[in-house]
C-alpha cells in the first residue's frame, strides 16, 4: 500500500503531498480525508486533469508529478 504524507503550512492555506516520499503536490487537484474513530484514515486524492485532443502522431508529455503519482498507483507508461 502506498504511503501518503500531507503537510500543512500557513494555517492550512498551503499544503504539500508526498506519495512514497515523492512530492506530488503539483499533480493534486483535490483531497478528501475521512477519519472515523479508531478506523484507519481514508485519503482520497483527485489528480489534476490533463486533456488533449490528438489528431495525428504526437508525444504526450505529462507533468513529472502527475507521471510519478500515476506510476506509484500502478500505472505503467507506454514503451517509446
N, C-alpha and C positions, 0 to 999 in steps of 0.2 A: 504494500500500500504506500502511496506517495505521502511524503511529509510536507505539510503546508505550514508556513510561518507567516503570520501577519504582524506588522509593526505599525503602530500609530504614533504620529508626532503632531505638534502644533494643536493640541487639544482635540484630536480626532479629525482635523481638517486635511491631514496628509497621511497617506498610507503607503506601505511597501509590502509586496507579496513575494515570497520565495517558495519555490516548489523543488524539493530535494536539494536545497542550497543554491538554486539558480534564481536570480531576480527576474520575475515575470511581470512586474508592475505594469510595464507598457502594453502588455497583452490583455490586461484585465479591463473589462467594461463595467462589471458589476459584481457584487458579492452579497451572499446571504448566509447568515450564521444562525444555526438552530441549536440552542443549548437548553436541555431539559433535565433538571435534577442531576442525578448521578450518571445519566447516559452519556456516552461519548458525543462530543460536539459534531455536528454535520456542517461542513463548509461547502457552499455551492458557489463556484466561480463562473462568471459569464465572460467568455473570451470576446475580445473586440472583433467585430465582424470585418472580414476582408471580402470585398465583392469585386468581380472582374467579369467583363464581357469579352470573350476571346473569339475572334472570327478567323484566326489564322494560327500558324505555329508561333508560339511565344514562350518566353521564360517567365514563370510566375515567381516573384521574389516576395517572400513573407518577411515581416519584421523578425529580427533574431529572437525576441522574447516570445513571439507567437509560435515560431518553429520549435523552440526549446520546450515550451509548455505542452504543445501537442505531442512531441516525442516522449516527454515524461509521462504523458497519459496514455501512451501505447501506439501512437500513430507512427507509421514508417513512411518517410518521404520517398517519392518515386526515384528510381535509379536514373541518373542522367546518361 
